[in-house]
Amino acid sequence: METFFYKYSNPVDNKNAGIEIRKEHELSQDEQFLLKRAGLDSYAPLEAWTALGTNTQISYSTHGIFRYFGKFPSTIAAHLIMQYTDEHDMVMDPMAGSGTTVLEAMLANRDCRSYDVNPLAVLLQRVKTTHLEEEKLLEELKHISENYLPLPAEQFDWQPVGIRDVDHWFLKETQDSIRGLIYLINQIEDEKIKDFFSICLASSIRPVSRATTQQGRLFLDVVTAKEDCLDTFVKKAQKAIKAVASLPVSNSALEIAEHDASVPFSFGPTNKLIIVHPPYFNSYKYSSVNSLELSWMRINHADVRKNEVREFFKVGKAENITHYVEDMQSTLNIITATLLPDGVMALMIGDTIIKGEYVQATKMLLDKFLADNPSITVEKVVLRVPKYTEASWTTSQRRTSDKVGVSLNDFIIVFRRNG
Ligand SMILES: C[S@@+](CC[C@H](N)C(=O)[O-])C[C@H]1O[C@@H](n2cnc3c(N)ncnc32)[C@H](O)[C@@H]1O
């Protein structure tokens, strides 16, 4: 067994954020079973990786400023980057979500291309990697707090977009409170500071809404709704200010943009490492999960959905796997075209059990992808033991009965392009 710790771990307690790696002969019987059931036991070498540390310990730097459901532990990205790249090598994450990869790449002085189809994710990635001065942010926060007033729609015409019943998800008072904050944020002239406070507001939306905060999917939980958003916003902002003010002023070249990974990239094979963590089959639709935050950004989640991989969220039909694999196969082929000879791609993916039927999504995709790409070989297959706080773990616990629904197993397939 090997353990690795990363330098940006919480400085007070820096021996806690890391990753534990066990080799094939150290795998438990349960772990061997999981790999066999997935049809992945014929590959070698096999490993099991466990992220070490509590959520707080792995949420160092700006990792914790927004709760993006379904993100992977920061130390997994840190480990892949340290293992497979040198300073200023190009890392790419084409489905980057909350930006775990781009932040780790920046902290390790790597260059990075970071894309997503979801505009909220892209804004978040920018904010998480932009150093801003504490004094300026505190001054702006003071201005917002002192000038804040709830604003009814008659006074400020700003309505959420794309959610059918706004009153179902937000109390009337909450809507006015959010509008009051948006009014002030819109007046900020410095675009980077404006983006920063937009993310602070986005991270306050779920906690003040009538939706649960514990699951990605939107379920009603009226008890948690708050009439006033200011207090939540200020607390989120104070925490985020400390985090972005402690970011290093980066000399990494970062490109963060909206891009659909199924559309060819404008550059050729230039990436040393690609980390790709797509939506899992039958698990999450990110545009839906983030629909409340997007609505206040006046972005219709249905427009984002059009470009997303078809993951069949909520459908629960095992036969749809062929469409998922089809989408992912063509998307991975496009992504792979940007990999340098001898470069590495780490695919983080999960399998699903639907009504008792184990769906070998990973294996199906792997076979098709390898057939399409003779220059690519499998370097290792990793069983990722999820942290108990991760979405995939909670999903599997929430619906443990095979009859009801979905449980997940996570894998990392590490590929190498032959030199
Ligand atoms: C599992 S999440 C990635 C989470 C990320 N690893 C993190 O730590 O935050 C998958 C992401 O893929 C994005 N996505 C879905 N379809 C896409 C597409 N066609 N092109 C680019 N991104 C896509 C979703 O918006 C979502 O943010």
The ligand as a Gaussian input file, in Angstrom:
#p B3LYP/6-31G(d) Opt

LIG

0 1
 C      -19.167000      14.326000     -13.379000
 S      -19.268000      16.028000     -13.805000
 C      -17.609000      16.566000     -13.712000
 C      -17.249000      16.953000     -12.310000
 C      -15.821000      17.425000     -12.171000
 N      -14.879000      16.333000     -12.315000
 C      -15.623000      18.120000     -10.842000
 O      -14.769000      17.683000     -10.036000
 O      -16.350000      19.065000     -10.546000
 C      -19.620000      15.936000     -15.519000
 C      -19.691000      17.264000     -16.238000
 O      -19.830000      17.015000     -17.642000
 C      -20.519000      18.127000     -18.204000
 N      -20.979000      17.727000     -19.537000
 C      -22.023000      16.955000     -19.911000
 N      -22.072000      16.823000     -21.245000
 C      -21.021000      17.532000     -21.752000
 C      -20.534000      17.772000     -23.066000
 N      -21.118000      17.247000     -24.148000
 N      -19.420000      18.558000     -23.209000
 C      -18.796000      19.085000     -22.130000
 N      -19.230000      18.903000     -20.858000
 C      -20.319000      18.114000     -20.658000
 C      -21.610000      18.412000     -17.183000
 O      -22.096000      19.727000     -17.310000
 C      -20.859000      18.177000     -15.851000
 O      -20.372000      19.380000     -15.339000

